[in-house]
Amino acid sequence: MNRPRHEVAEIIERFGKQFIELHHPNTYQLRVLGALSLCRTSALGGHKYQCDHCGREHIGYNSCRNRHCPKCQGARQAFWVEDRMENAYPVKHYHIIFTVPEELNAICLTDSKWFYNHLFATVWDVLRSFGYSHYGVENGAVCVLHTWGQNLSLHPHIHCIVPALGYSLKGRMKHIGKDGKFLYPVDQLSEKFRGKFMTGLKKRLVKQETLSRYNAQLEIAWSKDWVVFCSPSFGKPDHVTGYLGQYTHRVAISNHRILEVNDREVRFLFTDYRDNANVKPARLNGEEFLRRFCLHILPAGFVRIRHYGIYSTRFRSTILKDPDKITIKPVETTTERIKRLLGFDVHQCPHCKKGRLIEVAVLPRIRSPTFTIGAGSKIKSC
């Protein structure tokens, strides 16, 4: 894939100062923006290499490794998919998506960490209860939180991969599902999900003495049919993990979707699912683009990929007693793994394509590098 013409880092550099003056983001959001802005620049240090064939020098700067960075997710995604393939059950899997109505977005923004934790807890509570009520088993799921829509709006939803397998009350693994085409009734999932989520949310608002403030939004949300989507099952485990891998390490927007950045606005591509999934261009002014981007910066330390039931570590290590937990695997360096999975040799000379890059110097990281917003203040990066 060709290198993108524009990057999120460019938008941060160009519109960061105006964005801060208008919207006053919190300190953690500023640290994340700082990390993205400095990613793969001299501020983070790097390494100087020389080709042993053509003699040309090459400098590689360090990445920020922030989970919100569009440039730092490729290898992580490939590693995650391979690790999951080793642990995936050899059965069919279903893709289920749980979405909350947009009327609850204002409540989400007051305490996103609690809201997303409650969303995870509700989703698993619903799936677990249906496993027992429909098949008499403890089922499992790998769940991934996404918070964005295609136009960067706030759109919290959870992608779940659920195996057609469960642990029965008799202590045996049992296949579940209806001929690979049906797992649970979607209408019943939707009603149960809405009821459990709203009950917990109202209790929270009552405890905070803020229920009256959001009564109108709650009534509208309750009156809607909540969206729960369930796709037909996947066959092989590698199909399952490969498919889920498309979702695990996504960020709000990739650099390749950004078409243009000028002095006033940002133009980017989005998929309009209301119009037969046609890809269209969208425009936002720079400050609004950053405001929406910051909506999707998760709280510090928040776990956005979670394993439940028969996919949990506790189940595999105690009840299942998975022998893979004690298997000693051969040591493989990160660069060797990248070459094997992605087909990219980080030590090959990018100029002559024949020689090997030999490290000749280490470029030190600037001590506590700072992110300068325009001509404004400086903020320490993550």
N, C-alpha and C positions, 0 to 999 in steps of 0.2 A: 504494500500500500504506500502511495506517495505521501511525502510529508505535507501536512496541511498548511495552507497559506496563512491562516490566522489561528490564534490560540486564546484560550481564556486568560492566560497571563498577560497578553497584550491588552485585553479589555480592562483588566484590573489596573494596569499601569496608566491607561488613558483616562479612565473614568473613576478611579478609586477615590480621589479627593472629593469630587462632587457627591459621590455616593455616600461617603461618611458624613458630610455636612447635612445631607438631606434626611438620611435614615438612621444614623447613629447605631451602627451594629455593635454587638457586644464584643468583649475582648477576645473571646475564643474564635469568633467568626473572623476578626481581624488577623489573628494568628494564622488561621487556615489560608486566608487570602494572601498573606505574606509568604507562606510556604509555597503556594502555587506560583506566585510571582517570581520567586527565586529559583524554582526548580530548574536544574541543569544549566545553571549559570556559575560564573566564577565565585560568587558569594558562598556557595556551598562546597567549594574546593573540587578537586578532581585528580586526574592522572594524566601524565604526558607519556605518549607511546611513540616508538619509532619502528618503522617497518624494517624487517631484516632482509627484505628483497629490494625494494625501491629506495629505502632510506628516508622516505617522507615522514614527517612528524604528524601526530594526531593527538588532539586533546579531548578527553572525555570528562565532562563535568558530572558531579554527583546529582542524583535525583532527590526530591524531597520525601518520597515514599508516603506521602499523605494519601489517605484513602479517598479523598475528594478530588484528587488530581487526575485529569484526563490522560496525562502522559505516563502514569506509574502503574497502570492496572493490567497490562498485557501479560506479563510473566506471572503475576499473582493469579490471574484467572486460569492460566494453563496449569499451574501447580495445583490449584484447588481442584480442577476437574480430574487430574490424574489421581490425586489422593482419594477423591470420592469414588472413582471407578474401582479402586481396590476394595472399598467397603460397601459398594452397592449390592443389594440383594438381587439374585438372578431371577427376578419376577417382573411382571408388567408394573408400570407406574402411571399415576394420573397427575395431571397438572391442574391445580385448583387455585383460583385467585379470589381473594376477599378484599372488597373495596368499601370504604366508608363514604357517605354523601358529603358533598362540598360544604353543606351548611354547618358542618362540625369543624371546619378549618379554623375559625376564630378561636374555638375552645382549644384546639390542638396547639395553636401558637402561644397560648398562655403557659403551657408546661408540656413541651413536646416529648420530653423524656418519659413522663408518666403516661402520656397519651399513647406513645408507640409501645411501651411495655404492656399497657392494657390491651392494645390491639393484638400483640403476640399471644398474650395469655388467653384472650377470648377465642382466637382462631384455634389454638391447640385444644382448649376446653371443648369447643364444638366438635372438632374432628375426633377427639378421644371419646366423647360421649356417643357419637354415631358409630364408632367402631364397636363399642360394647352393645349398643341397642340393636344394631343391624346384624352383627356377626359374632358377638360374644368374644371379642379379642381386644387386646391392647395393640392398636396399630402404631404407625409412626409417621414422621414427616420431616422433611428438610424445608425450612421456611426462610424466605428472604424478603426484607423490607425494602420497598421503593416508596419514595415520597413525591415524585414528580410526574407531571403530565408532559406531553410532547412539546408544549409551549412554555415549559418551566413553571407552570402554575403548581400550587400545592395540591397533591393528589395522592394521599397515603393509601397504599394497598400492599398486600402480602402475597407473594408467589409461593405456593406449596407444591412439593413433589411428594406424593403419597404412594407407598408401595401397596400392591395387591396382596398383602401379607400381614399377618398379625400373630400375637402370642396369646394362645387360648388360656382359659381358666384351668385347663388340664395340664398346662405346662408344655404345650407343643406349638410349633409354628404351623399356622393354618392359612391356606390361600383364601382370599376374599375377592369380591367383585363379581359382576354378572357378565361372563363371557368376554371380558376385556372391554366392554362398551359402557358399563354402568357401575358406579361405585356407591354413591349416595344420591338421594333425590335433591336436586339443586334448590327447588322451592323450599324444602324443609331446612336445608342448610342455611338459606338466606334468612328465613324467619327466626331460626334459633340464634344465628349470629347477631341479628339486629336486637333481639330481646336481651341477650346476655351483655352485649356491648353497652346498650343504652342503660341497663340497670346499674352496671358498674360506674358508668359516667355520671349518672344522676346522684349516686351515693357520694361520689367525689365532690360534686358541685354543692351538695347539701352540707357536707363537712366543711367546705370552704366558704359557705354562706353566700354563694354566687349563683344559685339556681335560678332565681328570678331574672337575673340579667340575661340568661340565655334561653328562657322559656320559648320564645318565638322560634329560634333556630332548632331547638329540640323537637318541637311539634312538627315542623316541616320535615325534619330528618326521619321522624317516626312514621310519617304518612307515606314516605317513599318506599318503593321496592328496592331493597339493598342488592347490589350486584355481587353475585357469586358465580364465577365462570368455572366450568369443569370440562377439560378437553379429553378426548378419548385417550386410552392408555398407550404408552410407549412399549415397545417390545424388549429390546436388549438394554442392559444396564448402561452401556456406553452411549446409547442414544439418549438415555435419561440424563446422565450427568453432562453430556455435551450440550443438551438443550438448556438445562438449568444454568450451565456455565455462562450462557449468554446474559443471564440476569444477575449473577452473583457480584460481579465487580464492575458493574456499570456505574457511571456517575451521571449527574443531572444532564450534562450535554457533552458530547465528544467534540474535539477540535475539528474533526472532519465535517461536522455539520455547520460550522461557521463559514458563511460565504463572504461577508464583507464587514469591515470595521472602519468607520470614518469618524470625523470629529463630533458627530451628533448621535449616531445610532449604530446598532448591530443588526445585521441581516443573517438569518440562519434558516436551516431546513427543519421542517417538522412533518410528521405523518398525521394526516387528518383522518382519524378513524370514523368520523361521521360522514365522510365522503369517500367511501370505498377504499380507505387507507391510501389515498393519493398523497404523494410527497409534495409539499408546497413551501414557498419561502415565507418567512415571518419577519417583522421588523419591531424592534424595541429600542427606545433610547438607552444609552449606555448605563445610566443610573438605575433604570428599571430592570435591565438585564442582570445587574449585580444584586439588586434587591431580591429578585426571584431566585438567583443562584444561591444566595445565602439562606433561603428558606429550606434548602436541602442539605445544609451542613449539620450533620447529626451531633448530638451532645457528646462531649468528650468521653471516651471509653464505652460508648454504647455499642452493643453487639447486634449487628444487623443480619447475621446469618445464624440461625439456631436449629438444633437437631433435637427432635422429640421422640418419645416412645421407643420403638425398637431401633431407631436410628441414633438414640442418645448414647453418649459414652458410657454412662452408668449401666445401661442395659447390656451393652456389648461386653463390658469388662466383668460384670458380676453374674447376671442371669445367663447370658449366652456363652460367657467365658471364651470369647473370641481369641483363638491362638495367635492371630495377627498382632495382638497387643504386646506379645512378648517375643515376636520374631525380630531378629537383628537384620536390618536391611543393609545392603552395600552402601558405602559412603559415596556420594556423588556431589560434586561442587555445583554451585548455582549456575555458573557458566556452562558446565557440561549438561545440566538439565535443560537450560534454555535452548541449547543447540539441538538436543534430542527432541524436545517438544515443539519448538517453534521453527526449527531449521535455520536459526540465525547464529552464526559464529561470531561472537563479540571480539575475538582475537584476530579475525581476518582483516587484512588491510583494506579499507574502503576505497583506496585509490587504484592499486594494481590488481587487487583480488587474488594475489598469489602468495604474498609474504604473510608473516605473522607479526602482530604488534607486540613489541617488547617494552615493558614499562621501564622508563628511564628516569622519571621523577614523579614525586607526589606533590600536588598543588594543595597547600593547606586551606582549610575552611576559614573564612573570616570569623573571628571570635564573636559569638552572639550576633550573627548577621541580621541586619535590619531591613525592613521593607519600607521604602520611601514612597509615600503616596503623593505623586505630583511634586509640588513644592512645599507640601505640608509636613506633618510630624512623622517621626520614624517609629516603627513598631517592631518588636522582636518577633522573629518567625518561630514556628514550632520546632 
